[in-house]
Amino acid sequence: MAQIVENCWASLEPLYPEKAFTLEGSAALYCDKTWMTEAVTNLLKNACEHTPAQGKITVRISETAQEVKCTVSDNGGGVEPQELPRLFDRFYQAKGRKSTGAGIGLSIVKEIVWRHHGQISAANIPGGLEFTMYFPKLDVCLAKS
């Protein structure tokens, strides 16, 4: 998973050279590399677009015996609490956030995560917004059934 994140950032860094990027942790995840790259790139691009000029984006990857967790956080100020449930709706754009997109990136991320039997959530954190993807370790889940 860390290699996917690093590759995604390598493609975005030339577009956002003023952003500070940090990657913490690693984990093995059985996934479709192309689609997971799309999901991570969308989350990183979203973070870049909604942070100040010297914005900070952090990706944390961890795992337990049952799941892999990947969190993308930024210091872009977050969104209004009532908007959190709608962030994954197709064509939805949070109020007060400048964006040039069509409002489909996060809905694509949600679909990709869902197709990997995972879940995604969004939460305001002090100073920013955080997206967390949870993926079951399929070899563990399938071994139990």
C-alpha positions in Angstrom: 0.0 0.0 0.0 2.9 2.4 0.8 4.3 1.9 -2.7 0.9 2.8 -4.3 0.7 5.9 -2.1 4.3 6.9 -3.0 3.6 6.5 -6.8 0.4 8.5 -6.5 2.3 11.4 -4.7 5.1 11.2 -7.3 2.5 12.0 -10.0 1.0 14.9 -8.0 4.0 16.5 -6.5 5.0 18.4 -9.6 1.5 20.0 -9.7 1.7 20.9 -6.0 5.3 21.5 -5.1 4.5 23.8 -2.2 2.6 21.0 -0.3 4.3 19.1 2.5 3.6 15.4 2.2 4.3 12.8 4.8 3.8 9.0 4.6 3.8 6.9 7.7 3.6 3.1 7.9 3.1 0.3 5.4 0.9 -2.8 4.9 0.3 -5.4 2.3 -3.1 -5.2 0.7 -4.5 -7.6 -1.9 -6.1 -5.1 -4.3 -6.5 -4.0 -7.9 -3.5 -1.8 -8.2 -4.9 0.4 -11.0 -8.2 1.1 -9.1 -6.5 1.6 -5.8 -4.1 4.1 -7.4 -7.2 5.9 -8.7 -8.7 6.1 -5.2 -5.6 7.2 -3.5 -4.8 9.8 -6.2 -8.3 11.2 -5.8 -7.9 11.6 -2.1 -4.5 13.2 -2.4 -5.6 15.6 -5.1 -8.6 16.5 -3.0 -6.4 17.3 -0.1 -4.0 19.3 -2.2 -6.8 21.4 -3.7 -8.3 22.2 -0.3 -5.2 23.1 1.7 -3.4 26.5 1.9 -0.3 27.2 -0.2 2.0 25.6 2.4 -0.6 22.8 3.1 0.2 19.6 4.9 -1.0 16.2 3.7 -0.3 13.1 5.8 -1.0 9.5 4.9 -0.9 6.9 7.6 -1.1 3.2 6.8 -1.5 0.5 9.5 -2.8 -3.0 9.8 -4.2 -5.5 12.3 -4.7 -9.2 11.8 -8.0 -8.5 10.2 -7.7 -5.2 8.3 -5.6 -2.6 6.6 -6.3 1.0 7.4 -5.2 4.0 5.3 -5.9 7.5 6.5 -5.4 10.7 4.4 -5.5 13.9 6.4 -4.9 17.6 5.6 -4.9 21.0 7.2 -7.4 22.6 4.9 -9.9 23.6 7.6 -12.4 20.8 7.1 -16.1 21.2 6.1 -19.3 22.0 7.9 -20.3 19.0 10.1 -23.7 18.7 8.3 -21.8 18.3 5.0 -19.8 15.2 6.1 -22.5 12.6 5.2 -22.8 14.1 1.6 -19.1 14.3 0.7 -19.4 10.9 -1.1 -22.5 11.9 -3.1 -21.9 12.1 -6.8 -21.7 15.8 -8.0 -21.8 17.1 -4.5 -19.3 20.0 -3.7 -18.9 21.2 -0.1 -20.1 24.8 0.3 -17.4 27.4 0.7 -14.6 25.3 -0.7 -13.2 26.4 -4.0 -12.9 23.6 -6.4 -12.5 23.2 -10.2 -13.8 19.6 -10.1 -17.1 18.1 -11.1 -17.8 16.6 -7.7 -17.3 13.0 -8.6 -13.9 12.2 -7.2 -15.0 11.2 -3.8 -17.9 9.1 -5.1 -15.4 7.2 -7.3 -13.2 6.6 -4.2 -16.2 5.3 -2.3 -17.1 2.9 -5.1 -13.5 1.6 -5.4 -13.3 1.1 -1.7 -16.7 -0.7 -1.7 -15.6 -2.9 -4.6 -12.6 -4.0 -2.4 -15.0 -5.0 0.4 -13.9 -1.9 2.4 -15.4 1.1 4.0 -14.5 4.8 3.9 -15.3 7.6 6.3 -14.7 11.3 6.5 -14.2 13.3 9.7 -13.2 16.8 10.6 -10.0 16.9 12.7 -8.4 19.9 14.3 -7.5 22.2 11.4 -8.5 19.9 8.6 -10.3 16.9 7.1 -9.5 13.2 7.4 -10.5 10.3 5.2 -10.1 6.8 6.5 -10.3 3.7 4.3 -10.7 0.3 6.0 -10.0 -2.9 4.0 -10.5 -6.4 5.3 -7.6 -8.8 4.9 -9.3 -11.2 2.5 -7.0 -14.1 3.2 -8.0 -14.0 6.8 -11.7 -13.5 6.1 -11.8 -16.3 3.5 -9.9 -18.7 5.7 -12.6 -18.4 8.3 -15.5 -19.2 6.0 
